[in-house]
């Protein structure tokens, strides 16, 4: 089965004075195309570190981060940036939309940075906004959108360049229960439709139960739940 993302024996430690804090110790994980995996673990166990390594925002001390079968963990910065741009989508708890650009422009911009022509980028942006039920809000600035609408746009932006991998850190954590449920269902449906391999960190057991499988972090290693 196709593995857009795999971690093989990944370790990461942080030095503080004369001591080292070992966050990951030989962690292994495979994400398959079209699979949605819940990362469920208490705060302080290394979820953010794991997401940063998987997203090529940090380098592992040991082990391999494979993106589409290529060890990207130790590539030069320019190559890692290109992979993040083209193959990895990020969704955070806060939407981080650009306030001076409309909803559709926020989704068009990353595509144009990747070299897609403006018209094709807008067509893709509108298709994603339609998938998330927001075509009528395309011309609105973020300040005119509700919290749920902003997060839908943020997810659409993360999917704009058709990444093979989606990494999400509590993507509905700032939303009320009803809005969270709707946005999450739209996220699952669209990710499956796009065939993306998704790793979603969440503290919500109900949301985690709707994903294909669940993993956690124990003593620096990834374990199935």
trRosetta pair geometry for C-beta under 8 A, 3 or more apart (Angstrom, degrees):
i j d omega theta_ij theta_ji phi_ij phi_ji
1 32 4.8 -4 135 -137 126 128
1 33 7.3 -151 169 29 89 87
2 32 6.4 108 77 -158 60 73
2 33 4.3 15 84 -9 117 122
3 6 4.9 28 154 -47 132 112
3 30 5.2 -57 -132 -163 128 100
3 31 6.6 115 -156 70 74 50
3 32 5.8 -51 -96 -96 62 58
3 33 7.7 -117 -80 -24 19 76
3 66 7.3 35 117 105 115 120
3 69 7.1 105 73 -65 93 74
3 197 7.6 66 -157 -88 43 163
4 31 6.2 -50 61 96 85 101
4 32 7.7 108 12 -157 80 18
4 33 5.8 101 -24 -77 107 76
4 67 6.9 -2 168 -157 65 61
4 68 5.8 -9 -139 -71 58 65
4 87 7.3 -172 -171 -180 108 106
4 164 3.5 -169 -140 148 136 115
4 165 4.9 -173 126 -59 123 88
4 196 7.8 -56 29 -160 165 53
4 197 4.3 -175 44 18 119 133
5 29 7.8 -8 123 110 96 99
5 30 7.6 158 96 -155 60 40
5 31 4.4 16 62 43 98 118
5 54 6.1 47 -174 -161 138 101
5 65 7.8 -23 -158 -174 85 79
5 66 7.0 144 -158 86 37 67
5 67 6.0 -5 -101 -107 69 63
5 164 7.4 158 -35 114 85 102
5 165 4.6 75 -40 -102 126 136
5 197 5.7 -168 19 103 99 138
5 199 7.4 -84 83 -21 150 123
6 29 6.8 -174 -150 93 48 56
6 30 4.7 -1 -112 -109 94 72
6 31 7.1 -151 -72 24 53 68
6 64 7.8 14 103 106 90 98
6 65 7.9 163 85 -159 50 38
6 66 4.3 -6 59 58 94 115
6 69 8.0 39 22 -90 121 42
7 10 4.5 -53 -175 -11 109 131
7 27 5.7 -9 129 110 135 92
7 28 6.0 -173 97 -137 83 29
7 29 4.5 32 38 41 108 87
7 30 7.9 -138 31 -63 61 44
7 50 7.9 -56 -62 -154 167 88
7 53 7.2 65 -112 118 126 120
7 54 6.6 -68 -60 -91 118 88
7 63 6.8 31 -180 151 80 131
7 64 7.4 168 -154 88 42 57
7 65 5.9 -11 -106 -108 73 65
7 66 7.5 -161 -74 22 26 79
7 222 7.5 99 74 -1 131 145
8 28 6.0 31 -120 -118 40 86
8 63 5.6 -179 93 -166 58 91
8 64 4.4 2 55 54 108 98
8 66 6.6 45 -6 -13 111 113
9 26 4.8 -31 -145 -142 65 73
9 27 7.5 114 -154 53 12 38
9 28 6.5 17 -49 -72 44 90
9 62 6.6 -64 134 128 98 94
9 63 3.8 -165 97 -108 70 101
9 64 7.0 48 52 17 89 74
10 24 5.6 -16 114 138 87 140
10 26 7.2 120 52 -143 35 17
10 27 4.6 -40 62 59 91 91
10 28 7.5 155 13 -72 83 40
10 53 6.0 123 179 152 144 152
10 60 4.6 -104 -151 -118 88 146
10 62 7.2 160 -147 89 32 59
10 63 3.7 -147 -85 96 41 150
10 64 7.2 -106 -74 50 84 31
10 65 6.5 58 -95 -67 130 81
10 73 7.7 -165 -114 -104 106 149
11 22 7.3 -33 -167 -156 99 98
11 24 5.4 -170 -135 103 35 84
11 25 5.6 32 -117 -121 97 33
11 26 5.8 6 -65 -46 97 48
11 27 7.3 150 -74 7 45 81
11 60 6.2 99 57 -177 47 102
11 61 5.0 -63 100 65 90 101
11 62 4.3 15 40 50 113 98
11 63 5.7 134 4 -8 70 117
11 220 7.5 29 -127 171 75 126
12 22 7.8 137 88 -157 43 55
12 23 5.2 -31 90 61 94 106
12 24 4.5 46 29 37 88 106
12 46 7.8 142 66 -148 115 119
12 49 5.5 -171 88 174 147 126
12 53 6.3 -133 -49 -67 144 136
12 58 7.0 56 -129 126 141 134
12 60 5.6 -95 -68 -133 91 64
12 61 5.5 149 -107 0 42 98
13 20 4.7 22 166 176 130 112
13 21 6.2 163 -160 80 75 44
13 22 4.5 -33 -99 -99 103 59
13 23 6.5 169 -101 10 40 75
13 61 5.9 -3 22 -20 83 158
14 20 7.0 154 76 -157 34 65
14 21 4.9 -13 58 57 87 100
14 23 6.6 44 -4 -22 98 116
15 19 7.4 157 -153 88 59 40
15 20 5.3 -35 -98 -100 65 76
15 21 7.9 -171 -82 17 18 73
16 19 5.6 -20 69 70 83 89
16 20 7.6 150 22 -101 70 26
16 21 6.3 36 1 -15 115 107
22 25 5.6 47 157 -68 121 102
22 220 5.9 -23 135 -86 95 150
23 46 4.3 142 174 -106 97 113
23 49 4.8 55 133 40 149 172
23 220 6.3 136 132 -113 29 94
24 27 4.6 -57 -165 -14 111 124
24 46 5.6 144 -61 -173 80 150
24 49 6.2 -156 -27 118 110 127
24 50 6.6 129 -80 -81 131 81
24 53 7.4 -50 6 -7 162 159
24 60 7.6 -71 82 -131 135 100
24 217 7.9 -77 -102 -144 79 122
24 220 4.9 142 -145 -164 24 87
24 221 7.7 110 -157 -76 67 37
25 219 6.7 -49 41 141 131 74
25 220 3.3 69 9 112 92 139
25 221 6.0 -56 72 -53 84 81
26 62 7.8 -25 -81 96 64 116
26 63 6.9 162 -121 -72 45 130
26 220 7.3 73 36 124 65 106
26 221 6.2 -11 81 -98 81 99
27 50 6.8 -104 142 -113 168 106
27 63 7.4 51 52 -157 68 176
27 217 7.6 -24 -112 -122 128 95
27 220 6.6 -117 -56 156 97 66
27 221 5.5 180 -98 -131 66 45
27 222 4.8 79 -158 -13 95 97
28 221 7.6 3 19 -158 76 88
28 222 6.1 -135 62 50 49 112
29 37 7.9 155 -170 126 116 166
29 54 7.9 -40 76 -93 135 123
29 199 7.8 54 153 -103 143 138
29 215 6.7 84 -117 175 114 176
29 222 4.9 -8 -64 83 103 170
31 35 6.0 -165 -168 76 68 114
31 37 6.1 -116 -111 4 94 132
31 165 6.6 89 92 -121 146 99
31 197 3.8 114 141 170 109 125
31 198 7.4 179 -162 40 132 20
31 199 6.0 -88 -87 -52 141 100
32 35 4.3 70 64 -6 84 134
32 197 5.9 172 83 -108 21 114
33 164 7.1 -62 -103 -161 91 89
33 195 5.3 5 172 171 101 92
33 196 7.5 -83 -152 -149 63 8
33 197 5.5 -70 -94 -52 33 95
34 192 6.0 58 -157 -141 82 61
34 195 4.7 -39 -69 -140 89 59
34 196 7.2 94 -83 48 35 30
34 197 7.1 -13 17 -76 29 60
35 197 5.6 13 53 -128 83 76
35 198 7.3 -155 99 36 50 68
35 212 5.1 -95 -157 52 78 159
35 213 7.6 -9 -176 20 112 100
36 188 6.2 -33 -58 -129 174 83
36 191 5.9 91 -82 107 115 141
36 192 7.1 -60 -29 -65 119 87
36 198 4.5 -2 -117 64 73 113
36 200 6.6 5 -173 1 92 119
36 211 4.5 -121 116 -146 98 93
36 212 5.1 126 57 -1 68 99
37 198 6.8 177 27 93 65 60
37 199 5.2 -17 70 -109 103 66
37 200 7.1 161 82 23 49 72
37 211 6.2 119 -130 156 12 133
37 212 6.4 -51 -76 61 56 96
37 213 5.6 -18 -120 70 81 82
37 214 7.3 151 -169 -101 68 25
37 215 6.1 12 174 4 115 108
38 200 5.8 -37 -109 74 55 90
38 201 7.9 109 -169 -111 57 22
38 202 5.9 -58 -151 38 99 109
38 207 7.3 149 -115 116 128 80
38 208 3.8 120 -177 -138 162 81
38 211 4.2 156 -35 42 98 149
38 213 7.3 -149 27 104 81 38
38 214 4.4 -24 68 -111 108 78
38 215 7.2 166 84 26 56 61
39 47 5.9 135 137 -135 125 102
39 50 7.0 -176 -150 94 150 142
39 51 7.7 -163 54 -63 167 98
39 199 5.8 44 -30 177 117 92
39 200 6.6 -176 18 85 84 35
39 201 4.3 -38 75 -95 113 68
39 202 7.3 119 63 16 63 61
39 214 7.9 168 -80 -158 17 64
39 215 5.9 -23 -108 72 61 90
39 216 7.4 128 -165 -101 55 38
39 217 7.7 29 -169 -27 97 97
40 201 7.8 158 -74 -150 35 55
40 202 6.5 -30 -90 72 79 70
40 203 7.3 120 -139 -112 78 34
40 205 7.4 66 -134 -99 143 64
40 208 5.1 27 -66 -116 130 153
40 214 5.4 -5 10 -168 122 113
40 215 7.3 151 28 76 74 37
40 216 5.3 -48 80 -87 73 91
40 225 6.6 -14 55 -20 122 157
41 45 4.4 -110 154 70 122 143
41 46 7.4 -29 114 54 152 71
41 47 5.4 176 62 -63 113 106
41 201 7.9 -56 34 -142 87 97
41 216 4.6 135 -79 -156 90 78
41 217 4.3 21 -114 30 162 91
41 218 8.0 -148 -125 -52 116 58
42 45 5.4 99 66 -24 73 120
43 47 7.7 -69 -117 19 43 121
45 216 7.8 -14 127 175 157 83
45 217 4.4 149 141 86 115 119
45 218 7.6 -25 -161 -83 129 34
46 49 4.6 -55 -161 46 76 118
46 50 5.6 83 137 -29 89 97
46 217 5.1 -153 59 176 105 162
46 220 6.7 88 -22 -114 163 56
47 50 5.7 -57 -151 35 29 112
47 51 6.4 24 155 -14 65 107
47 169 7.5 128 139 -129 111 97
47 201 4.9 104 -178 -132 127 139
47 217 6.6 -147 -66 -1 66 139
48 51 5.8 -56 -147 39 33 109
48 52 6.1 34 154 -21 67 107
48 169 7.0 46 -104 -125 74 140
49 52 5.7 -55 -145 37 30 112
49 53 6.3 27 157 -16 65 106
49 58 7.1 -49 -153 48 68 155
50 53 6.0 -57 -148 38 28 108
50 54 6.2 25 156 -16 65 110
50 217 6.8 -145 -39 -77 144 134
50 222 7.6 110 -128 -76 142 113
51 54 5.7 -55 -142 41 31 110
51 55 6.0 16 160 -7 66 114
51 167 5.3 136 -154 179 94 126
51 169 5.8 33 -133 -72 176 109
51 199 7.2 -170 -106 107 83 121
51 201 6.4 -67 -59 -26 132 132
52 55 6.0 -65 -141 49 25 101
52 57 4.2 -87 -159 71 78 112
52 58 4.4 45 134 4 112 110
53 56 7.7 35 -178 -73 31 28
53 57 7.5 -81 -57 52 22 73
53 58 5.3 -51 -79 71 63 98
53 59 7.7 71 -124 -158 81 7
53 60 5.5 63 -144 -66 126 88
53 65 6.0 -156 160 -83 86 136
53 73 7.4 7 -170 -121 89 104
54 65 6.6 -172 -113 -144 38 119
54 165 7.5 -145 159 166 103 144
54 167 5.8 151 101 -96 119 137
54 199 6.5 -29 142 48 167 154
55 84 6.5 62 174 -119 79 103
55 88 5.5 149 -136 163 73 148
55 90 6.2 53 -133 -85 144 112
55 167 5.1 -101 -69 31 111 161
56 65 6.8 170 -80 117 76 149
56 67 7.5 -30 -47 -39 124 141
56 72 5.8 -53 -93 130 126 120
56 73 7.4 -144 -111 -105 80 43
56 80 4.5 -170 171 -166 129 103
56 83 6.1 85 -6 85 167 118
56 84 5.4 -132 67 -65 121 102
56 88 6.9 172 19 7 108 161
57 84 7.7 89 -64 -103 71 141
59 73 5.9 108 -147 174 71 78
59 74 6.4 78 -149 -94 118 58
60 63 5.0 -69 143 63 154 93
60 64 7.6 -118 48 -63 146 10
60 65 6.3 156 -13 -31 121 104
60 73 5.1 -27 21 -163 102 137
63 73 7.3 143 101 -69 68 177
64 71 4.7 -68 -152 -123 111 107
64 73 5.7 -158 -149 7 42 133
65 71 6.9 101 62 -155 50 59
65 72 5.5 -67 98 64 96 82
65 73 3.8 121 25 -67 97 98
66 69 5.8 -4 179 -131 115 17
66 70 6.4 142 -153 62 69 28
66 71 5.7 -38 -93 -86 71 52
66 72 7.1 124 -129 8 22 84
67 70 5.8 -34 67 61 70 87
67 72 4.5 6 15 -8 112 140
67 83 5.5 99 90 -172 161 132
67 87 5.7 102 173 118 126 147
67 88 7.2 -68 -128 -54 135 108
67 164 7.5 131 -172 69 86 129
67 165 7.0 -90 -133 -8 96 140
68 87 6.6 -94 -21 -145 119 148
68 164 6.2 99 -66 45 99 170
71 74 6.8 1 140 30 105 90
71 75 7.7 157 112 -43 66 92
72 75 5.2 -40 -154 -1 56 125
72 79 7.4 -150 -143 127 87 103
72 80 6.2 125 173 -109 99 77
72 83 5.4 -83 -140 61 146 178
75 79 4.1 -94 157 88 127 128
75 80 5.1 158 80 -54 106 83
75 83 7.5 96 60 -8 154 136
76 79 5.0 88 62 11 79 104
76 80 7.1 -150 96 -6 38 90
77 80 5.6 -59 -146 39 33 111
77 81 6.2 36 156 -23 68 105
78 81 5.7 -51 -148 33 30 113
78 82 6.6 31 153 -19 62 104
79 82 5.7 -53 -150 34 33 112
79 83 6.5 32 152 -18 65 104
80 83 5.7 -54 -150 36 33 111
80 84 6.4 35 152 -19 65 104
81 84 5.7 -53 -149 36 32 112
81 85 6.3 32 154 -20 65 107
82 85 5.7 -55 -147 36 31 113
82 86 6.1 2 164 1 67 116
83 86 6.4 -70 -136 49 25 93
83 87 5.1 -37 -171 35 67 120
83 88 6.6 46 138 -4 76 108
84 87 7.3 -59 -90 53 10 76
84 88 5.0 -51 -136 53 50 118
85 110 7.4 -169 -155 -170 81 96
85 113 6.7 -118 -151 115 126 111
85 114 5.6 170 154 -91 111 96
85 161 6.8 14 156 52 62 179
86 114 6.0 130 -90 -136 78 123
86 161 5.8 -121 -133 152 40 135
86 163 7.3 140 136 -105 35 75
87 163 5.3 96 173 -147 26 81
87 164 5.0 -14 -162 23 87 99
87 165 6.3 41 147 22 80 96
88 163 5.3 123 -90 -156 6 138
88 164 7.6 -34 -73 55 51 73
88 165 4.9 -19 -111 75 72 106
88 166 7.7 154 -163 -92 55 28
88 167 6.5 5 -173 2 102 109
89 158 3.5 101 175 170 111 83
89 159 5.6 18 -114 -72 167 42
89 160 7.8 141 -111 25 119 65
89 161 7.3 175 -77 49 97 89
89 163 4.1 -166 -24 22 92 146
89 165 7.0 -178 26 96 70 54
89 166 4.6 -19 69 -111 107 75
89 167 7.2 171 86 26 53 64
89 196 7.4 -33 30 -148 127 146
90 158 5.8 -143 58 -122 33 112
90 166 7.9 178 -76 -158 22 59
90 167 5.5 -17 -109 70 66 94
90 168 7.6 150 -166 -87 43 48
91 151 7.9 72 -167 -166 113 83
91 154 5.9 111 -134 132 87 103
91 155 5.4 18 -106 -98 138 68
91 158 4.8 -65 -58 -40 87 160
91 166 6.9 18 -2 -179 108 100
91 167 7.4 -178 29 94 69 48
91 168 4.0 -6 65 -114 107 92
91 169 7.3 -176 94 27 62 60
91 171 4.5 18 128 -108 123 118
91 187 8.0 -139 74 -131 178 130
92 95 7.5 -171 70 -89 85 12
92 96 6.0 53 47 -7 126 124
92 154 7.5 -91 43 173 68 141
92 168 7.7 -154 -70 -152 24 58
92 169 5.4 -3 -127 57 60 104
92 170 7.8 14 -177 64 48 78
92 171 7.3 124 101 -103 8 64
93 169 6.1 -68 -31 108 84 85
93 170 4.3 5 -84 91 106 106
93 171 6.8 -131 -93 -101 44 21
93 173 4.3 -33 -133 51 111 122
93 174 5.6 116 168 -26 86 101
94 174 6.6 76 -87 -32 54 152
95 142 7.3 173 103 -145 139 129
95 150 4.3 -89 -57 148 169 104
95 151 5.4 -121 -88 -85 106 55
95 153 7.0 48 -166 70 129 94
95 154 4.1 -141 -149 -53 80 137
96 154 6.7 95 49 -124 75 122
97 101 7.6 -132 168 68 89 93
97 103 7.8 -29 -150 -110 145 57
97 106 5.1 -24 -149 -125 95 154
97 142 4.3 157 95 -87 135 142
97 150 5.9 -121 -5 -158 136 94
97 153 6.0 30 -92 103 135 125
97 154 6.1 -108 -58 -76 92 88
97 157 7.5 170 -104 -23 82 154
98 101 4.5 35 93 24 112 112
98 105 7.7 -84 72 109 118 102
98 106 5.7 177 35 -105 91 93
98 109 7.3 30 15 11 145 163
98 142 7.6 161 78 -16 34 133
99 141 6.8 43 180 179 57 107
99 142 5.4 -93 -118 48 56 122
99 143 6.4 53 -155 -38 96 99
100 141 7.4 -30 -142 -136 18 118
101 105 3.8 -126 -178 100 105 124
101 106 5.2 142 104 -61 117 72
101 109 6.8 -6 -172 -36 170 133
101 141 7.4 142 89 -124 22 77
102 105 4.5 93 51 9 76 105
102 106 7.0 -132 95 -10 40 86
102 138 6.7 50 147 149 121 54
102 139 5.2 -42 -152 -154 148 34
102 140 6.2 118 -148 65 89 24
102 141 5.8 -74 -100 -78 56 51
103 106 5.9 -54 -155 28 28 113
103 107 7.1 14 153 -8 61 106
103 129 6.6 97 133 -109 120 129
103 134 6.6 -113 159 147 155 131
103 137 5.5 52 4 125 162 87
103 138 5.4 -125 76 -141 110 32
103 139 7.3 -33 34 3 94 11
103 140 5.7 30 -14 61 112 76
103 141 7.9 -163 -32 -109 69 12
103 142 7.2 130 -76 -73 71 62
103 145 6.6 106 -74 -65 117 142
103 149 7.7 -64 -103 159 138 102
103 153 4.7 -110 -146 -113 94 136
104 107 5.9 -63 -157 41 37 105
104 108 6.1 39 148 -24 71 109
104 122 6.6 39 168 -141 118 81
104 125 4.9 104 -158 135 76 133
104 126 6.5 11 -126 -71 119 72
104 129 6.4 -47 -91 -39 82 149
104 138 4.0 35 -45 -172 117 93
104 139 6.7 -10 10 -70 118 46
105 108 5.3 -52 -138 37 36 114
105 109 6.2 48 162 -36 68 99
106 109 6.3 -40 -146 16 25 115
106 142 7.4 74 -50 -58 148 107
106 153 5.9 54 79 163 138 118
106 157 5.5 -60 137 -85 93 129
107 110 7.3 -56 -164 31 34 98
107 111 7.3 27 147 -10 61 114
107 121 7.9 169 120 168 74 86
107 124 7.5 -148 144 106 110 85
107 125 3.7 138 100 -129 120 103
107 128 6.1 -165 -159 66 151 135
107 129 7.0 -147 6 -48 160 98
107 153 6.8 -118 -49 -166 105 80
107 156 5.3 -36 -101 123 132 105
107 157 4.9 -126 -99 -90 67 69
107 160 5.0 175 -169 -92 78 126
108 111 5.8 -74 -163 42 39 112
108 112 6.1 32 152 -20 78 109
108 118 7.0 33 -172 -149 124 68
108 121 4.5 92 -147 136 77 114
108 122 5.5 5 -101 -80 122 63
108 125 4.9 -49 -61 -43 73 150
108 160 7.8 -153 -76 -152 16 141
109 112 5.9 -59 -146 36 31 107
109 113 6.5 35 156 -21 66 103
110 113 5.4 -48 -147 33 37 117
110 114 6.5 33 153 -15 65 106
110 157 6.3 106 8 -172 134 86
110 160 5.2 116 73 74 115 140
110 161 6.0 -95 130 -36 108 110
111 114 5.7 -60 -153 40 33 109
111 116 4.2 -46 165 47 95 133
111 120 7.6 -144 157 103 135 84
111 121 3.7 162 98 -127 135 107
111 124 6.2 142 -98 67 159 138
111 125 7.3 -124 2 -51 142 98
111 160 5.1 -111 -52 153 99 115
111 161 6.0 178 -97 -80 68 77
112 115 7.5 95 -172 -44 33 8
112 116 6.1 -88 -83 62 39 76
112 118 6.3 22 -95 -89 118 66
112 121 5.4 -28 -54 -65 79 170
114 161 5.2 115 -28 -116 166 127
116 120 5.2 -117 175 90 101 113
116 121 4.6 128 106 -68 116 94
116 124 7.4 -20 157 11 158 143
116 161 7.8 -162 -21 -113 132 79
117 120 4.7 79 64 16 88 106
117 121 6.7 -158 91 -10 40 91
118 121 5.6 -60 -145 38 28 113
118 122 6.3 26 158 -19 66 105
119 122 5.8 -54 -148 35 30 108
119 123 6.4 33 153 -20 64 104
120 123 5.6 -51 -148 34 33 114
120 124 6.4 33 153 -17 65 105
121 124 5.8 -55 -149 38 31 111
121 125 6.2 33 151 -21 65 108
121 160 7.7 32 -155 -180 84 114
122 125 5.4 -53 -144 37 34 114
122 126 6.2 32 157 -17 67 105
123 126 6.0 -56 -148 38 28 107
123 127 6.4 31 152 -21 63 106
124 127 5.7 -54 -149 33 31 113
124 128 6.5 27 154 -15 64 105
124 160 6.3 99 127 -158 121 72
125 128 5.9 -58 -152 38 30 108
125 129 6.3 29 153 -17 66 107
125 138 7.6 109 131 -140 105 110
125 156 7.2 85 -149 150 63 120
125 160 6.6 7 -88 -125 75 108
126 129 5.5 -51 -142 39 35 112
126 130 6.2 39 155 -22 65 104
126 135 6.4 52 -163 -124 83 93
126 138 6.4 2 -108 -107 81 146
127 130 5.8 -53 -150 35 29 113
127 131 6.5 33 150 -22 62 104
128 131 5.4 -49 -148 32 35 114
128 132 6.5 17 156 -2 66 107
128 156 3.9 130 143 -152 123 105
128 159 6.0 163 -125 83 134 114
128 160 6.7 -80 -17 -93 162 65
128 190 7.6 71 -144 -154 79 139
129 132 6.0 -67 -149 49 31 99
129 134 4.5 -93 -169 82 85 93
129 135 5.3 122 117 -85 106 51
129 137 7.2 -152 -166 65 121 83
129 138 5.4 76 154 -86 172 93
129 153 7.4 12 -104 -105 90 76
129 156 6.0 49 -70 -140 56 167
130 133 7.5 45 -174 -73 32 21
130 134 7.5 -112 -71 54 23 55
130 135 4.7 28 -87 -59 75 112
131 156 7.5 150 62 -106 105 105
131 186 7.5 133 138 -171 78 99
131 189 7.9 -167 176 107 100 105
131 190 5.2 100 146 -106 131 113
131 193 7.4 -153 -147 70 136 154
132 152 4.2 147 170 -176 137 115
132 153 7.6 -173 94 -66 156 42
132 155 7.0 143 -94 75 143 113
132 156 5.6 -98 -6 -60 143 117
132 186 5.4 86 -127 168 72 139
132 190 6.9 -15 -68 -58 83 148
133 152 7.4 -74 54 -157 84 158
133 186 7.0 -95 5 -112 108 142
134 137 4.4 -57 -170 44 91 113
134 138 6.9 129 132 -59 86 63
134 149 6.2 127 -111 -146 128 92
134 152 5.7 150 -33 114 139 137
134 153 6.9 -109 113 -69 170 82
134 156 7.8 -111 47 -30 133 152
135 138 5.9 -12 -166 -33 43 112
137 140 4.8 -49 -169 21 74 125
137 145 6.2 85 -177 -105 134 102
137 149 5.9 -97 163 -162 171 133
137 153 8.0 -106 111 -66 121 116
140 144 4.3 -119 -171 84 109 121
140 145 5.7 130 114 -59 127 88
141 144 5.3 88 60 8 73 102
141 145 7.7 -140 101 -12 40 93
142 145 5.5 -61 -150 28 42 115
142 150 5.6 65 -151 -114 94 106
142 153 7.4 -139 -102 68 89 154
145 149 3.9 -131 -174 97 104 122
145 150 4.9 138 105 -59 124 76
145 153 6.9 -18 -171 -9 172 135
146 149 4.6 94 51 8 76 105
146 150 7.0 -137 93 -8 39 86
146 179 7.7 -133 136 -125 123 143
147 150 5.8 -52 -149 32 30 112
147 151 6.6 22 156 -14 63 106
147 174 6.4 -131 -170 120 126 101
147 175 5.6 169 126 -105 119 79
147 176 7.9 103 74 0 139 82
147 179 6.6 70 86 140 101 162
148 151 5.9 -58 -149 38 32 106
148 152 6.4 37 152 -22 65 104
148 175 5.7 81 -84 -130 78 128
148 179 3.9 -125 -73 -166 126 118
148 182 6.7 27 -159 76 140 116
148 183 5.3 -147 -151 -58 90 120
149 152 5.6 -51 -149 33 34 114
149 153 6.5 34 153 -18 65 103
150 153 5.8 -56 -153 36 32 111
150 154 6.4 34 149 -21 66 106
151 154 5.2 -47 -145 34 39 116
151 155 6.5 40 154 -19 66 100
151 171 6.7 126 -170 168 117 82
151 172 6.7 102 162 -103 160 61
151 174 7.4 174 -69 62 131 104
151 175 6.4 -73 2 -56 156 126
151 183 5.5 21 98 -153 123 152
152 155 5.8 -54 -151 35 31 109
152 156 6.4 32 150 -18 65 106
152 183 6.0 -126 -68 -127 83 97
152 186 6.6 -5 -119 100 103 149
153 156 5.5 -54 -147 38 33 114
153 157 6.3 39 151 -23 65 103
154 157 5.6 -49 -148 33 31 114
154 158 6.6 34 151 -21 62 102
154 171 7.9 -172 100 -154 120 97
155 158 5.6 -51 -152 32 35 114
155 159 6.6 21 153 -8 65 109
155 168 8.0 9 -110 -104 93 129
155 171 6.8 69 -81 -172 107 136
155 183 7.6 157 -13 -177 145 98
155 186 7.7 127 84 108 155 102
155 187 5.5 -107 -145 -105 155 95
155 190 7.3 110 140 69 121 146
156 159 5.9 -66 -150 45 32 104
156 160 6.7 63 147 -63 64 83
157 160 5.4 -19 -155 -25 37 120
158 163 7.3 -58 160 15 71 134
158 166 6.1 84 141 -135 123 99
158 168 7.8 69 166 -83 173 92
159 162 7.1 35 175 -88 68 35
159 163 6.8 -113 -126 23 44 91
159 166 7.0 -12 -82 -92 82 125
159 190 6.7 -82 -62 143 171 121
159 191 7.7 -133 -93 -91 129 64
159 194 6.0 -119 -155 -81 124 171
159 196 7.0 -97 -118 -52 99 152
162 194 6.8 -158 -135 -165 72 113
163 166 6.2 129 83 -68 123 68
163 196 6.4 51 86 -127 78 116
164 196 6.7 161 -177 -134 25 67
164 197 6.3 12 153 22 73 101
165 196 6.8 138 -114 -172 12 90
165 197 5.2 -30 -106 72 66 95
165 198 7.5 148 -166 -89 51 39
165 199 7.6 -2 -170 6 97 97
166 191 6.0 -102 31 -122 152 116
166 196 4.8 47 -12 152 110 138
166 197 7.3 173 23 84 71 44
166 198 4.2 -16 67 -108 105 87
166 199 7.5 178 90 29 59 57
166 200 7.9 5 113 -66 99 87
167 198 7.7 -179 -75 -153 28 59
167 199 5.4 -6 -115 64 69 97
168 171 4.2 -28 -177 -45 123 120
168 187 7.7 48 -82 -171 169 143
168 198 6.8 7 3 -170 110 104
168 199 7.3 177 29 91 69 51
168 200 4.4 -4 65 -118 111 79
168 201 6.8 -158 99 28 61 69
169 201 4.9 4 -125 51 57 122
170 173 3.4 14 162 -34 114 132
170 201 6.0 -45 -36 99 64 90
170 202 6.0 128 -102 -107 57 57
170 203 7.0 6 -102 4 108 89
171 183 7.6 -145 127 131 100 119
171 184 7.6 135 85 -98 107 78
171 187 6.6 116 104 -106 148 162
171 200 6.6 -61 1 -145 115 106
171 202 7.9 -50 23 -81 74 100
172 175 4.8 -58 -171 34 78 121
172 179 7.7 -179 -158 111 106 79
172 180 3.9 111 161 -141 128 88
172 183 5.4 157 -104 81 114 122
172 184 5.3 -55 -33 -60 152 100
172 187 7.9 -129 -47 -7 111 146
172 202 7.9 16 42 -118 91 116
172 204 7.6 -29 74 0 109 153
172 207 7.1 178 46 -98 130 153
173 202 7.8 -167 -67 -129 94 72
173 203 7.6 66 -108 28 109 102
175 179 4.3 -121 -180 96 116 110
175 180 4.2 156 91 -68 113 78
175 183 6.2 145 -18 19 177 142
176 179 5.0 77 57 21 80 105
176 180 6.5 -144 91 -14 32 94
177 180 5.7 -56 -143 35 24 115
177 181 6.5 27 159 -23 61 105
178 181 6.0 -55 -154 29 29 111
178 182 6.8 21 154 -13 63 106
179 182 5.9 -58 -151 38 35 108
179 183 6.1 28 156 -15 70 110
180 183 6.0 -60 -143 41 27 106
180 184 5.9 25 160 -20 65 113
180 204 7.6 177 157 -89 141 168
180 207 7.6 -78 154 -71 111 127
181 184 6.0 -58 -144 37 24 110
181 185 6.5 24 158 -18 61 107
182 185 6.0 -58 -152 35 28 109
182 186 6.5 24 153 -15 63 108
183 186 5.7 -59 -153 39 32 111
183 187 6.3 38 149 -24 66 105
184 187 5.4 -49 -148 33 35 116
184 188 6.5 34 155 -18 66 102
184 207 5.5 -101 -152 -126 157 110
184 210 7.4 101 142 66 120 149
185 188 5.8 -51 -147 36 32 110
185 189 6.3 31 155 -18 65 108
186 189 5.8 -55 -144 39 31 111
186 190 6.1 24 160 -14 66 111
187 190 6.2 -62 -144 40 24 104
187 191 6.1 22 161 -18 63 112
188 191 6.0 -58 -143 38 25 109
188 192 6.3 21 161 -15 63 110
188 210 6.5 -73 -82 134 158 118
188 211 7.5 -140 -111 -95 116 66
189 192 6.1 -62 -151 39 26 107
189 193 6.2 25 154 -19 64 111
190 193 5.5 -54 -144 38 32 114
190 194 6.1 25 158 -13 67 110
191 194 5.9 -61 -144 43 27 105
191 196 4.8 -86 -158 56 78 112
191 198 4.9 -11 -165 -35 147 143
192 195 7.5 35 -179 -72 32 36
200 207 7.8 -102 125 143 132 116
200 211 6.7 -162 48 -90 120 146
202 207 5.0 -94 163 88 161 127
202 208 5.5 -166 79 -62 119 89
204 207 4.0 55 94 16 118 111
204 208 6.4 168 90 -15 61 86
205 208 5.4 -54 -143 39 35 115
205 209 6.2 41 157 -28 67 103
206 209 5.9 -52 -151 28 29 113
206 210 7.3 27 152 -20 59 103
207 210 6.0 -60 -162 28 37 111
207 211 7.5 37 147 -27 65 100
208 211 6.0 -53 -162 19 41 113
208 214 5.3 54 174 -104 110 123
209 214 7.8 -21 -86 -51 41 132
211 214 6.6 113 73 -71 114 73
213 224 6.7 -38 171 -144 122 98
213 225 7.7 154 173 54 76 78
214 224 7.4 104 83 -166 58 58
214 225 4.0 -40 98 53 107 121
215 222 5.3 9 173 -175 129 100
215 223 6.5 155 -159 79 77 36
215 224 5.8 -48 -103 -101 76 43
215 225 6.4 -172 -101 -4 20 89
216 222 7.4 157 79 -151 32 57
216 223 5.6 -24 63 63 81 88
216 225 5.6 77 -13 -55 105 111
217 220 7.1 10 -176 -108 99 13
217 221 7.1 153 -152 74 61 30
217 222 6.1 -35 -96 -95 65 57
217 223 7.6 144 -107 18 16 82
218 221 6.1 -31 70 62 69 81
218 223 5.3 -3 20 3 114 131
